[in-house]
Amino acid sequence: MFFLDHSPPHFHIEYSGFKAIINIKTQEIIEGELPAKQLKLVQAWAIIHETELENNFINLNSDQPSWKKIEPLK
């Protein structure tokens, strides 16, 4: 995520030369591409952490930007 980023709420991901922007609500790619296997893993992670992702997006777009670390898949 970036400070003062545009809507819809989303996050950026990079994997092995691939780049994508993922919608937090739908877990769909807004822009870019990822291999199918990695996309499914990212989507599963985003579903588990949807509330945390939404909160970070809101906080990063506030007057006092801040974020909290979100645990990876294990």
N, C-alpha and C positions, 0 to 999 in steps of 0.2 A: 504494500500500500504506500501511497505517497501523500504528503501533506497537501491539503486543499485541492484534492483531486475531484474530477467531474463525476456526475451521476450517470447511470445508476450505480448503487453501491457495488464495488467489485474489488478484486485483488489481482495482482500481477504474479505470473509464475514463469520461471525459466527452467528448462530441462534439456541438457545435452544439445544446445544450439537452437532449441525450439523456444518460442516465447508466446504467451497467451494471456489474455485478460479474462477472468472468470466472474460471472455475475454471482453475487452472494446468495440471492434468493432462489435462483433457478439452477445454479451450478453449471450453467451452460457457457460455452466460449462466446465472448462478445467480439473478440478480435484475436487473430493469430491461430496457432494450431499446436497440438500436442499429440504424441502417439496414443492410440486408443487405450493401451494398458495403463499408462501414466495418467491419462485423463480420468479413468475410472477411480484410480487411487486418490487423485486430487478431489474429485467429486465426493467420495466417501468421507474424506477428511473435512471438506467444507460443510457437509451435512451435520457431522458430529459437532463442529465448532461454529455453526451459523450465528448464534447469539454473540459469541466473542468477536467474530468477524464484523458483524453489524456494529457492535459497540466501538471497535477500533476505527471503523470507517467514520462513524459519527464524531468520535473524539479527535481524529486527525483533521477533520473539517471544521473544528470549532475555533473559537478565539484563542484558546490555549491548547494547541495540539499535543496529544499524548497517545500512547498506545501501550498495550500489554502483550507480552510474549504469549504465543499460542503453541501448545505442545504439538509435536509432529506425530504422525502415525507410528506405532511401534510394532 
